[in-house]
Amino acid sequence: MHLREKSEYRSSVRRAFCLAALVAGATAVAVSAASHVKVASGVFGGVPWTLLAQDNKSGSYCITLRLGGTPTSTCNRLNLSGAGGVSYFGHPGRPGPDYWVGPITSEATRVAITYPDGRRFTVRTISAPPGLAANMSFFVYLTPCRTSRPKRIAGLDAAGRVVASVNIDRGRSPLAC
């Protein structure tokens, strides 16, 4: 092979490799996007949001909250039996809005979020859409910026009984809004 032929050969190999990488990347993105199910969406304070979820038979789940185009995700394992059948992740402080979202046992019809000063806010649970475990529901609580984290998140059944709860360690310093 002459020098020019070698250069052209290397260039065509690079193009083929880049194209293969591009196709593989697009396929990976398509598979990833397909594995998450849209649970709920809306607009809060002019900011669009979407909650996506994924689960498996072992009780593991992943949830993603897209808030104004910025995704935040967490994966964990949820034991849906007993009072521990709730998990959460959240964001207090700047930039707002604050949020607390998570999976919860489907026995809960509402979620009560209690702050250290005694304020309590209640939101309805969202049933799992097709493609997710039927014994799991979700909650989404969006609020303007607050200067504290909740101290407790509790799932309540239709009669108002606590069916799941988690106490939140407030170990960090106060937040600024």
Secondary structure, DSSP 4 states (H G I P E B T S, - for coil): --HHHHHHHHHHHHHHHHHHHHHHHHHHHHHHHHHSEEEEEEEETTEEEEEEEEE-TTSEEEEEEEETTEEEEEEEE---SSTT-B--EEE-SSSSPEEEEEEEETT-SEEEEE-TTS-EEEEE-EEPPTTS-TTEEEEEEEES--SS--SEEEEE-TTS-EEEEEE----SPPP--
